[in-house]
Amino acid sequence: MKKLLFILCLALLSASASFAQTKPSATEQQLLDSLCSDLGKIDMTKLTTKPEATDAFMSCFLKHTDLLVIIAGEQGVEMTDQPALHKLGMSIGVNLMKQQCAPFIKLSSLMAAQSKTATAQSTTGTFKRIDNKGFNYIVVTEGGSEKSFIWLKQFAGSEAFMGVTTKLAGKKLKITWQEIEVYLPQAKGYYKVKEITGIQIL
């Protein structure tokens, strides 16, 4: 449940005004008012990273899961349907913007600014293996040492790594990546990782 709420929260925080807007139901309006009020109590000056901003929003959102369940029921959304929850999150986020919830707009802007600071870099190495540590890591060797890169979402060239990868052993790869800070469940903390944005097989 918490993972699904996290997905919904990310959708909320990435909502844009171009998304199709719908008039909120009475229950959704109650959620919007409650969220905006709770977000207004957050000290935004203490939020310096994207994970901190997400956590702050999550703590507010978790107080109102009962309302979310009702709203999901009203819209025929199953709590196990991630795409539908993502769409629901976008809808709630757009309505918060439409109603000019200043704390939500400020939090979204803060996260957008932090996202833009990530710069793409590249590493060329020999494919070694894929490690699974809660997330998939593609490991290459470069100059005699191993380097690992986290696979969080679809990227250009990801199809080549979705099945059996034995045929890629020893192949040269050019990995494009960006450094981001994420919460790693197994390590129970936030760590900087190299997120893959693209891979070229040379």
N, CA, C and O of each residue as an XYZ file, in Angstrom:
808
protein
N       0.833     -1.206      0.000
C       0.000      0.000      0.000
C       0.869      1.258      0.000
O       0.607      2.218     -0.724
N       1.935      1.222      0.852
C       2.782      2.403      0.940
C       3.495      2.670     -0.384
O       3.666      3.821     -0.785
N       3.916      1.577     -1.071
C       4.579      1.724     -2.373
C       3.635      2.364     -3.381
O       4.044      3.229     -4.157
N       2.363      1.940     -3.373
C       1.376      2.498     -4.298
C       1.120      3.974     -3.994
O       0.955      4.786     -4.905
N       1.089      4.310     -2.706
C       0.894      5.709     -2.336
C       2.097      6.549     -2.762
O       1.946      7.711     -3.139
N       3.294      5.955     -2.700
C       4.498      6.666     -3.130
C       4.414      6.988     -4.616
O       4.762      8.093     -5.032
N       3.950      6.025     -5.424
C       3.771      6.232     -6.866
C       2.773      7.363     -7.108
O       2.986      8.229     -7.957
N       1.681      7.336     -6.345
C       0.648      8.358     -6.502
C       1.188      9.736     -6.126
O       0.884     10.734     -6.780
N       2.002      9.775     -5.052
C       2.582     11.044     -4.615
C       3.518     11.629     -5.659
O       3.514     12.836     -5.898
N       4.327     10.765     -6.287
C       5.221     11.239     -7.339
C       4.423     11.828     -8.503
O       4.806     12.834     -9.099
N       3.305     11.172     -8.807
C       2.434     11.679     -9.878
C       1.871     13.038     -9.499
O       1.808     13.951    -10.323
N       1.464     13.161     -8.247
C       0.928     14.425     -7.763
C       1.949     15.547     -7.913
O       1.636     16.634     -8.399
N       3.186     15.260     -7.481
C       4.218     16.285     -7.476
C       4.723     16.629     -8.870
O       5.340     17.677     -9.065
N       4.467     15.752     -9.847
C       4.910     16.036    -11.213
C       3.759     16.500    -12.101
O       3.920     16.638    -13.314
N       2.600     16.740    -11.495
C       1.425     17.157    -12.274
C       1.684     18.481    -12.976
O       2.367     19.358    -12.446
N       1.127     18.612    -14.181
C       1.256     19.870    -14.925
C      -0.121     20.400    -15.263
O      -1.089     19.643    -15.333
N      -0.204     21.682    -15.470
C      -1.488     22.326    -15.726
C      -2.113     21.910    -17.045
O      -3.286     22.191    -17.291
N      -1.337     21.240    -17.902
C      -1.874     20.826    -19.206
C      -2.725     19.563    -19.104
O      -3.419     19.200    -20.054
N      -2.671     18.891    -17.943
C      -3.434     17.658    -17.779
C      -4.931     17.976    -17.764
O      -5.344     19.010    -17.239
N      -5.740     17.082    -18.343
C      -7.192     17.297    -18.395
C      -7.749     17.510    -16.993
O      -7.520     16.697    -16.097
N      -8.470     18.590    -16.809
C      -8.981     18.926    -15.488
C     -10.430     18.497    -15.346
O     -11.233     18.629    -16.269
N     -10.745     17.976    -14.159
C     -12.115     17.581    -13.867
C     -12.541     18.233    -12.568
O     -11.718     18.507    -11.695
N     -13.825     18.476    -12.450
C     -14.344     19.094    -11.224
C     -14.259     18.070    -10.099
O     -14.773     16.960    -10.240
N     -13.612     18.423     -8.976
C     -13.468     17.459     -7.885
C     -14.794     17.155     -7.201
O     -15.671     18.011     -7.094
N     -14.916     15.901     -6.736
C     -16.096     15.511     -5.962
C     -15.980     16.134     -4.576
O     -14.955     16.731     -4.248
N     -17.019     16.000     -3.765
C     -17.006     16.559     -2.413
C     -15.874     15.928     -1.590
O     -15.198     16.611     -0.821
N     -15.680     14.617     -1.763
C     -14.622     13.925     -1.020
C     -13.253     14.403     -1.473
O     -12.368     14.629     -0.649
N     -13.073     14.561     -2.800
C     -11.785     15.030     -3.303
C     -11.515     16.456     -2.840
O     -10.378     16.802     -2.518
N     -12.553     17.281     -2.808
C     -12.373     18.657     -2.340
C     -11.934     18.680     -0.884
O     -11.126     19.514     -0.475
N     -12.486     17.740     -0.103
C     -12.083     17.625      1.302
C     -10.600     17.259      1.392
O      -9.866     17.791      2.225
N     -10.171     16.330      0.511
C      -8.765     15.937      0.479
C      -7.882     17.104      0.046
O      -6.828     17.338      0.637
N      -8.305     17.834     -0.980
C      -7.537     18.978     -1.478
C      -7.352     20.024     -0.378
O      -6.251     20.539     -0.181
N      -8.426     20.331      0.330
C      -8.368     21.337      1.400
C      -7.442     20.880      2.524
O      -6.652     21.662      3.053
N      -7.554     19.582      2.883
C      -6.740     19.041      3.976
C      -5.254     19.023      3.595
O      -4.394     19.389      4.396
N      -4.966     18.591      2.359
C      -3.584     18.539      1.892
C      -2.962     19.931      1.856
O      -1.836     20.130      2.312
N      -3.694     20.875      1.321
C      -3.174     22.233      1.196
C      -2.894     22.824      2.579
O      -1.892     23.509      2.784
N      -3.792     22.548      3.515
C      -3.615     23.050      4.884
C      -2.375     22.428      5.527
O      -1.577     23.129      6.151
N      -2.214     21.106      5.373
C      -1.059     20.416      5.974
C       0.251     20.845      5.320
O       1.261     21.024      6.000
N       0.231     21.010      3.986
C       1.439     21.429      3.277
C       1.881     22.825      3.708
O       3.071     23.140      3.709
N       0.914     23.649      4.070
C       1.216     25.006      4.515
C       1.980     25.041      5.832
O       2.573     26.060      6.187
N       1.962     23.924      6.554
C       2.656     23.858      7.857
C       4.110     23.382      7.718
O       4.857     23.354      8.697
N       4.501     23.009      6.493
C       5.868     22.521      6.258
C       6.829     23.705      6.116
O       6.518     24.688      5.443
N       7.987     23.601      6.750
C       9.034     24.614      6.595
C       9.823     24.279      5.328
O      10.728     23.445      5.355
N       9.474     24.933      4.225
C      10.085     24.638      2.921
C      11.588     24.937      2.894
O      12.316     24.375      2.076
N      12.049     25.814      3.781
C      13.469     26.181      3.772
C      14.352     25.016      4.206
O      15.560     25.027      3.966
N      13.748     24.004      4.850
C      14.521     22.847      5.319
C      14.581     21.720      4.290
O      15.272     20.722      4.491
N      13.849     21.888      3.184
C      13.824     20.853      2.150
C      14.883     21.166      1.099
O      14.694     22.050      0.263
N      15.989     20.444      1.144
C      17.096     20.744      0.234
C      17.275     19.704     -0.863
O      18.030     19.931     -1.809
N      16.581     18.547     -0.750
C      16.709     17.509     -1.774
C      15.320     17.034     -2.207
O      14.327     17.232     -1.507
N      15.284     16.406     -3.378
C      14.022     15.870     -3.886
C      13.436     14.810     -2.949
O      12.231     14.831     -2.701
N      14.258     13.866     -2.411
C      13.692     12.889     -1.471
C      13.072     13.531     -0.234
O      12.045     13.065      0.260
N      13.690     14.597      0.264
C      13.136     15.290      1.441
C      11.779     15.898      1.107
O      10.851     15.844      1.914
N      11.671     16.477     -0.090
C      10.392     17.072     -0.510
C       9.326     15.994     -0.663
O       8.179     16.185     -0.261
N       9.713     14.855     -1.250
C       8.770     13.744     -1.424
C       8.319     13.207     -0.079
O       7.137     12.930      0.122
N       9.269     13.060      0.851
C       8.930     12.561      2.190
C       7.967     13.504      2.906
O       7.030     13.065      3.572
N       8.212     14.808      2.761
C       7.349     15.797      3.410
C       5.927     15.680      2.872
O       4.956     15.738      3.627
N       5.819     15.514      1.557
C       4.493     15.375      0.962
C       3.841     14.067      1.395
O       2.648     14.029      1.696
N       4.646     12.977      1.423
C       4.130     11.669      1.829
C       3.554     11.714      3.240
O       2.497     11.141      3.504
N       4.258     12.403      4.151
C       3.787     12.452      5.539
C       2.434     13.146      5.634
O       1.590     12.769      6.446
N       2.234     14.165      4.798
C       0.925     14.837      4.756
C      -0.126     13.920      4.138
O      -1.248     13.804      4.632
N       0.267     13.279      3.055
C      -0.678     12.459      2.292
C      -1.146     11.234      3.071
O      -2.308     10.838      2.980
N      -0.224     10.631      3.845
C      -0.553      9.420      4.601
C      -1.612      9.655      5.676
O      -2.263      8.719      6.140
N      -1.773     10.923      6.065
C      -2.805     11.245      7.066
C      -4.213     11.102      6.483
O      -5.194     11.028      7.222
N      -4.301     11.065      5.151
C      -5.616     11.111      4.508
C      -5.858      9.934      3.559
O      -6.568     10.075      2.563
N      -5.269      8.775      3.868
C      -5.440      7.608      3.004
C      -6.900      7.148      2.960
O      -7.346      6.563      1.973
N      -7.639      7.423      4.047
C      -9.066      7.034      4.066
C      -9.840      7.761      2.975
O     -10.717      7.184      2.332
N      -9.504      9.041      2.772
C     -10.175      9.820      1.724
C      -9.755      9.327      0.332
O     -10.570      9.283     -0.590
N      -8.479      8.959      0.193
C      -7.995      8.456     -1.094
C      -8.739      7.188     -1.497
O      -9.131      7.029     -2.653
N      -8.931      6.285     -0.532
C      -9.633      5.035     -0.816
C     -11.058      5.326     -1.297
O     -11.551      4.669     -2.214
N     -11.717      6.309     -0.680
C     -13.081      6.683     -1.082
C     -13.069      7.262     -2.502
O     -13.910      6.912     -3.331
N     -12.098      8.158     -2.771
C     -12.001      8.794     -4.095
C     -11.730      7.744     -5.173
O     -12.331      7.773     -6.247
N     -10.817      6.816     -4.871
C     -10.503      5.745     -5.819
C     -11.758      4.925     -6.116
O     -12.006      4.555     -7.263
N     -12.550      4.641     -5.076
C     -13.798      3.898     -5.256
C     -14.782      4.661     -6.118
O     -15.457      4.076     -6.965
N     -14.867      5.975     -5.904
C     -15.774      6.816     -6.691
C     -15.420      6.777     -8.179
O     -16.294      6.837     -9.044
N     -14.114      6.676     -8.456
C     -13.655      6.717     -9.849
C     -13.399      5.323    -10.426
O     -12.912      5.191    -11.549
N     -13.731      4.281     -9.651
C     -13.559      2.912    -10.126
C     -12.110      2.499    -10.270
O     -11.780      1.670    -11.118
N     -11.234      3.073     -9.440
C      -9.805      2.773     -9.503
C      -9.447      1.747     -8.434
O      -9.740      1.934     -7.253
N      -8.807      0.656     -8.866
C      -8.333     -0.362     -7.923
C      -7.020      0.116     -7.302
O      -6.184      0.703     -7.990
N      -6.839     -0.134     -5.998
C      -5.625      0.305     -5.312
C      -4.391     -0.475     -5.762
O      -3.272     -0.130     -5.381
N      -4.579     -1.517     -6.562
C      -3.456     -2.293     -7.089
C      -3.105     -1.898     -8.523
O      -2.153     -2.423     -9.100
N      -3.875     -0.975     -9.096
C      -3.691     -0.569    -10.494
C      -2.776      0.657    -10.549
O      -3.245      1.788    -10.422
N      -1.470      0.433    -10.739
C      -0.506      1.530    -10.696
C      -0.749      2.605    -11.760
O      -0.711      3.789    -11.426
N      -0.999      2.247    -13.031
C      -1.261      3.287    -14.028
C      -2.478      4.155    -13.672
O      -2.448      5.376    -13.830
N      -3.551      3.506    -13.188
C      -4.761      4.251    -12.820
C      -4.489      5.148    -11.619
O      -4.986      6.273    -11.562
N      -3.698      4.657    -10.647
C      -3.344      5.476     -9.483
C      -2.496      6.670     -9.902
O      -2.645      7.769     -9.367
N      -1.602      6.443    -10.868
C      -0.766      7.531    -11.377
C      -1.650      8.617    -11.996
O      -1.439      9.809    -11.774
N      -2.637      8.183    -12.773
C      -3.564      9.135    -13.406
C      -4.369      9.886    -12.355
O      -4.603     11.088    -12.484
N      -4.795      9.168    -11.308
C      -5.547      9.794    -10.222
C      -4.685     10.837     -9.514
O      -5.147     11.930     -9.186
N      -3.407     10.469     -9.283
C      -2.486     11.407     -8.640
C      -2.295     12.668     -9.461
O      -2.260     13.771     -8.916
N      -2.172     12.505    -10.782
C      -2.038     13.660    -11.676
C      -3.262     14.561    -11.581
O      -3.147     15.786    -11.547
N      -4.436     13.937    -11.539
C      -5.689     14.692    -11.467
C      -5.768     15.509    -10.177
O      -6.157     16.677    -10.196
N      -5.394     14.881     -9.053
C      -5.419     15.590     -7.766
C      -4.401     16.731     -7.777
O      -4.679     17.830     -7.297
N      -3.203     16.448     -8.338
C      -2.175     17.478     -8.412
C      -2.608     18.678     -9.237
O      -2.371     19.824     -8.855
N      -3.248     18.407    -10.376
C      -3.722     19.499    -11.236
C      -4.785     20.322    -10.513
O      -4.806     21.548    -10.616
N      -5.667     19.642     -9.782
C      -6.697     20.380     -9.051
C      -6.103     21.237     -7.939
O      -6.611     22.319     -7.649
N      -5.028     20.757     -7.316
C      -4.343     21.576     -6.305
C      -3.765     22.832     -6.954
O      -3.817     23.920     -6.380
N      -3.209     22.665     -8.167
C      -2.670     23.825     -8.884
C      -3.795     24.765     -9.333
O      -3.698     25.986     -9.209
N      -4.852     24.164     -9.851
C      -5.987     24.950    -10.351
C      -6.595     25.808     -9.243
O      -7.033     26.935     -9.474
N      -6.609     25.242     -8.032
C      -7.167     25.976     -6.886
C      -6.114     26.841     -6.194
O      -6.339     27.391     -5.117
N      -4.951     26.941     -6.855
C      -3.868     27.818     -6.423
C      -3.441     27.566     -4.979
O      -3.325     28.487     -4.171
N      -3.212     26.277     -4.684
C      -2.674     25.901     -3.374
C      -1.195     26.292     -3.356
O      -0.349     25.573     -3.888
N      -0.898     27.425     -2.747
C       0.461     27.987     -2.777
C       1.532     27.032     -2.240
O       2.592     26.922     -2.856
N       1.301     26.332     -1.112
C       2.352     25.415     -0.618
C       2.653     24.281     -1.590
O       3.808     23.883     -1.737
N       1.615     23.752     -2.262
C       1.825     22.675     -3.223
C       2.604     23.183     -4.435
O       3.517     22.510     -4.912
N       2.250     24.361     -4.931
C       2.940     24.946     -6.086
C       4.411     25.191     -5.745
O       5.297     24.945     -6.564
N       4.660     25.679     -4.526
C       6.037     25.944     -4.102
C       6.833     24.644     -4.003
O       7.989     24.585     -4.423
N       6.209     23.600     -3.442
C       6.872     22.304     -3.298
C       7.169     21.693     -4.669
O       8.251     21.146     -4.880
N       6.222     21.781     -5.595
C       6.414     21.253     -6.952
C       7.529     21.994     -7.670
O       8.342     21.384     -8.364
N       7.565     23.320     -7.502
C       8.607     24.137     -8.136
C       9.981     23.794     -7.577
O      10.972     23.749     -8.306
N      10.021     23.554     -6.267
C      11.276     23.185     -5.607
C      11.806     21.881     -6.179
O      12.998     21.763     -6.465
N      10.927     20.903     -6.347
C      11.324     19.604     -6.883
C      11.752     19.716     -8.344
O      12.710     19.066     -8.763
N      11.049     20.534     -9.114
C      11.393     20.716    -10.530
C      12.774     21.349    -10.659
O      13.560     20.964    -11.526
N      13.067     22.316     -9.800
C      14.368     22.988     -9.844
C      15.488     22.021     -9.492
O      16.564     22.055    -10.089
N      15.222     21.156     -8.513
C      16.228     20.174     -8.109
C      16.463     19.148     -9.210
O      17.591     18.700     -9.414
N      15.394     18.774     -9.922
C      15.515     17.792    -11.006
C      16.385     18.324    -12.131
O      17.134     17.572    -12.754
N      16.284     19.636    -12.393
C      17.038     20.232    -13.498
C      18.530     20.299    -13.212
O      19.337     20.459    -14.127
N      18.904     20.172    -11.908
C      20.318     20.278    -11.574
C      21.089     19.011    -11.929
O      22.318     19.028    -11.997
N      20.358     17.897    -12.159
C      21.027     16.645    -12.508
C      21.618     16.754    -13.909
O      20.906     17.074    -14.861
N      22.927     16.488    -14.038
C      23.570     16.593    -15.344
C      24.001     15.214    -15.827
O      24.463     14.383    -15.044
N      23.845     14.986    -17.117
C      24.173     13.680    -17.697
C      25.678     13.530    -17.870
O      26.371     14.463    -18.278
N      26.167     12.336    -17.551
C      27.569     11.993    -17.747
C      27.618     10.637    -18.443
O      26.581      9.994    -18.606
N      28.788     10.199    -18.850
C      28.870      8.893    -19.514
C      30.115      8.136    -19.077
O      31.137      8.728    -18.731
N      30.000      6.819    -19.101
C      31.102      5.923    -18.751
C      31.148      4.815    -19.793
O      30.112      4.269    -20.171
N      32.343      4.485    -20.256
C      32.515      3.368    -21.187
C      33.244      2.239    -20.465
O      34.299      2.449    -19.867
N      32.666      1.038    -20.530
C      33.281     -0.099    -19.857
C      32.805     -1.405    -20.467
O      31.989     -1.415    -21.389
N      33.324     -2.503    -19.944
C      32.975     -3.836    -20.430
C      31.879     -4.431    -19.559
O      31.991     -4.464    -18.334
N      30.808     -4.903    -20.214
C      29.680     -5.473    -19.457
C      30.133     -6.678    -18.636
O      30.809     -7.574    -19.141
N      29.749     -6.678    -17.365
C      30.130     -7.766    -16.454
C      28.909     -8.601    -16.044
O      28.892     -9.818    -16.227
N      27.887     -7.932    -15.488
C      26.712     -8.658    -14.992
C      25.630     -7.662    -14.600
O      25.821     -6.447    -14.656
N      24.467     -8.225    -14.194
C      23.396     -7.425    -13.599
C      23.186     -7.923    -12.178
O      22.932     -9.109    -11.965
N      23.290     -7.035    -11.217
C      23.029     -7.362     -9.815
C      21.612     -6.940     -9.461
O      21.138     -5.895     -9.907
N      20.938     -7.756     -8.654
C      19.601     -7.388     -8.181
C      19.675     -7.174     -6.676
O      19.836     -8.122     -5.908
N      19.556     -5.907     -6.263
C      19.588     -5.564     -4.842
C      18.341     -4.749     -4.508
O      18.428     -3.649     -3.961
N      17.179     -5.311     -4.847
C      15.941     -4.538     -4.700
C      15.664     -3.795     -5.998
O      14.520     -3.720     -6.447
N      16.721     -3.242     -6.602
C      16.688     -2.646     -7.935
C      17.755     -3.351     -8.757
O      18.659     -3.963     -8.189
N      17.669     -3.279    -10.084
C      18.700     -3.856    -10.942
C      19.851     -2.866    -11.100
O      19.640     -1.670    -11.303
N      21.069     -3.390    -11.002
C      22.268     -2.601    -11.240
C      23.038     -3.243    -12.380
O      23.319     -4.441    -12.338
N      23.383     -2.461    -13.402
C      24.225     -2.961    -14.485
C      25.674     -2.660    -14.110
O      26.045     -1.515    -13.852
N      26.478     -3.717    -14.086
C      27.873     -3.595    -13.645
C      28.809     -3.719    -14.845
O      28.688     -4.646    -15.646
N      29.742     -2.775    -14.959
C      30.763     -2.822    -16.000
C      32.135     -2.722    -15.349
O      32.268     -2.252    -14.219
N      33.155     -3.172    -16.080
C      34.529     -2.986    -15.601
C      35.179     -1.888    -16.428
O      35.047     -1.838    -17.651
N      35.885     -1.012    -15.722
C      36.575      0.104    -16.382
C      37.918      0.289    -15.692
O      37.978      0.573    -14.496
N      38.988      0.126    -16.451
C      40.318      0.288    -15.872
C      40.612     -0.668    -14.729
O      41.331     -0.327    -13.790
N      40.050     -1.870    -14.815
C      40.321     -2.881    -13.791
C      39.411     -2.834    -12.578
O      39.490     -3.707    -11.714
N      38.547     -1.827    -12.498
C      37.619     -1.746    -11.357
C      36.176     -1.836    -11.837
O      35.868     -1.483    -12.975
N      35.295     -2.312    -10.960
C      33.880     -2.449    -11.289
C      33.130     -1.168    -10.957
O      33.386     -0.523     -9.940
N      32.206     -0.815    -11.831
C      31.326      0.335    -11.593
C      29.897     -0.126    -11.818
O      29.620     -0.843    -12.780
N      28.982      0.280    -10.936
C      27.584     -0.141    -11.079
C      26.673      1.069    -11.271
O      26.915      2.150    -10.735
N      25.621      0.847    -12.052
C      24.682      1.903    -12.417
C      23.266      1.377    -12.190
O      22.930      0.275    -12.623
N      22.441      2.171    -11.508
C      21.101      1.716    -11.147
C      20.121      1.900    -12.303
O      20.154      2.907    -13.009
N      19.254      0.915    -12.481
C      18.235      0.901    -13.542
C      16.895      1.156    -12.859
O      16.298      0.248    -12.280
N      16.429      2.407    -12.932
C      15.190      2.784    -12.252
C      13.980      2.820    -13.176
O      12.864      2.504    -12.765
N      14.211      3.208    -14.424
C      13.086      3.307    -15.360
C      13.568      3.008    -16.773
O      14.761      2.824    -17.013
N      12.611      2.964    -17.707
C      12.966      2.646    -19.098
C      13.953      3.680    -19.634
O      13.809      4.878    -19.391
N      14.945      3.201    -20.359
C      15.924      4.099    -20.965
C      16.245      3.607    -22.366
O      15.944      2.464    -22.711
N      16.852      4.463    -23.169
C      17.218      4.090    -24.544
C      18.205      2.929    -24.503
O      19.299      3.061    -23.954
N      17.819      1.786    -25.085
C      18.675      0.608    -25.112
C      18.380     -0.409    -24.030
O      19.059     -1.431    -23.939
N      17.365     -0.141    -23.198
C      17.071     -1.046    -22.065
C      16.589     -2.427    -22.522
O      16.760     -3.416    -21.809
N      15.985     -2.488    -23.719
C      15.442     -3.766    -24.209
C      16.513     -4.864    -24.260
O      16.214     -6.036    -24.033
N      17.737     -4.486    -24.553
C      18.821     -5.470    -24.684
C      19.162     -6.148    -23.359
O      19.824     -7.186    -23.345
N      18.710     -5.560    -22.239
C      19.064     -6.084    -20.920
C      17.876     -6.704    -20.186
O      17.987     -7.064    -19.014
N      16.742     -6.831    -20.874
C      15.527     -7.321    -20.228
C      15.429     -8.845    -20.212
O      14.667     -9.399    -19.421
N      16.177     -9.526    -21.060
C      16.141    -10.987    -21.091
C      17.461    -11.569    -20.633
O      18.104    -11.042    -19.725
N      17.865    -12.664    -21.271
C      19.153    -13.292    -20.960
C      20.278    -12.394    -21.470
O      20.261    -11.958    -22.621
N      21.252    -12.122    -20.607
C      22.311    -11.168    -20.979
C      23.678    -11.830    -21.189
O      24.688    -11.140    -21.334
N      23.709    -13.166    -21.205
C      25.004    -13.866    -21.367
C      25.697    -13.486    -22.676
O      26.925    -13.437    -22.748
N      24.894    -13.217    -23.709
C      25.485    -12.868    -25.017
C      26.171    -11.496    -24.985
O      26.932    -11.159    -25.891
N      25.895    -10.702    -23.929
C      26.504     -9.376    -23.820
C      27.820     -9.402    -23.051
O      28.519     -8.392    -22.972
N      28.155    -10.559    -22.486
C      29.398    -10.675    -21.706
C      30.595    -10.247    -22.552
O      30.780    -10.722    -23.673
N      31.406     -9.341    -21.997
C      32.600     -8.881    -22.696
C      32.365     -7.763    -23.688
O      33.319     -7.242    -24.265
N      31.101     -7.378    -23.903
C      30.790     -6.299    -24.855
C      31.102     -4.934    -24.222
O      30.938     -4.729    -23.019
N      31.550     -4.025    -25.067
C      31.796     -2.659    -24.609
C      30.488     -1.887    -24.581
O      29.715     -1.926    -25.537
N      30.246     -1.188    -23.487
C      29.031     -0.388    -23.344
C      29.384      1.065    -23.060
O      30.341      1.359    -22.344
N      28.608      1.951    -23.625
C      28.706      3.369    -23.255
C      27.432      3.689    -22.483
O      26.342      3.731    -23.053
N      27.582      3.913    -21.182
C      26.429      4.169    -20.314
C      26.330      5.657    -20.032
O      27.270      6.269    -19.525
N      25.176      6.235    -20.366
C      24.894      7.627    -20.030
C      24.126      7.609    -18.715
O      23.174      6.842    -18.567
N      24.527      8.443    -17.757
C      23.907      8.401    -16.438
C      23.869      9.791    -15.804
O      24.538     10.729    -16.238
N      23.047      9.870    -14.748
C      23.005     11.096    -13.954
C      23.011     10.711    -12.484
O      22.439      9.691    -12.098
N      23.648     11.520    -11.678
C      23.701     11.226    -10.243
C      22.456     11.770     -9.567
O      22.131     12.950     -9.698
N      21.762     10.901     -8.843
C      20.560     11.300     -8.119
C      20.625     10.724     -6.705
O      21.425      9.833     -6.420
N      19.780     11.242     -5.837
C      19.693     10.734     -4.475
C      18.392      9.970     -4.331
O      17.324     10.508     -4.621
N      18.466      8.714     -3.883
C      17.267      7.886     -3.752
C      17.271      7.177     -2.399
O      18.303      7.057     -1.740
N      16.083      6.710     -2.007
C      15.955      5.904     -0.794
C      16.148      4.447     -1.190
O      15.401      3.928     -2.020
N      17.133      3.790     -0.612
C      17.389      2.380     -0.896
C      16.828      1.543      0.248
O      17.353      1.581      1.361
N      15.740      0.769     -0.025
C      15.070      0.009      1.033
C      15.986     -0.918      1.810
O      15.894     -0.989      3.036
N      16.874     -1.634      1.116
C      17.731     -2.586      1.815
C      18.732     -1.881      2.727
O      19.062     -2.390      3.798
N      19.209     -0.721      2.310
C      20.172      0.024      3.122
C      19.479      0.928      4.144
O      20.119      1.456      5.053
N      18.167      1.098      3.983
C      17.345      1.921      4.889
C      17.911      3.341      5.034
O      18.086      3.850      6.141
N      18.187      3.953      3.900
C      18.690      5.322      3.933
C      18.767      5.907      2.543
O      18.539      5.208      1.556
N      19.091      7.196      2.457
C      19.235      7.887      1.178
C      20.695      7.859      0.734
O      21.609      8.132      1.512
N      20.886      7.521     -0.536
C      22.242      7.437     -1.072
C      22.276      8.006     -2.482
O      21.286      7.957     -3.213
N      23.436      8.548     -2.851
C      23.615      9.027     -4.219
C      23.961      7.833     -5.097
O      24.853      7.048     -4.774
N      23.248      7.705     -6.206
C      23.482      6.604     -7.129
C      23.578      7.149     -8.555
O      23.157      8.269     -8.840
N      24.136      6.338     -9.427
C      24.237      6.720    -10.846
C      23.074      6.072    -11.583
O      23.062      4.862    -11.812
N      22.092      6.898    -11.952
C      20.898      6.374    -12.649
C      21.141      6.327    -14.156
O      21.559      7.315    -14.761
N      20.872      5.166    -14.752
C      21.060      5.000    -16.201
C      20.009      5.787    -16.970
O      18.816      5.688    -16.683
N      20.458      6.573    -17.954
C      19.526      7.280    -18.839
C      19.624      6.759    -20.283
O      18.783      7.064    -21.129
N      20.679      5.962    -20.538
C      20.807      5.377    -21.875
C      22.037      4.479    -21.946
O      23.024      4.713    -21.249
N      21.973      3.438    -22.800
C      23.138      2.559    -22.994
C      23.314      2.281    -24.494
O      22.365      1.956    -25.208
N      24.546      2.422    -24.929
C      24.925      2.084    -26.307
C      25.848      0.877    -26.267
O      26.830      0.878    -25.525
N      25.547     -0.160    -27.057
C      26.451     -1.301    -27.179
C      27.422     -0.991    -28.306
O      27.004     -0.819    -29.451
N      28.713     -0.917    -27.999
C      29.715     -0.483    -28.984
C      30.273     -1.646    -29.800
O      31.123     -1.441    -30.667
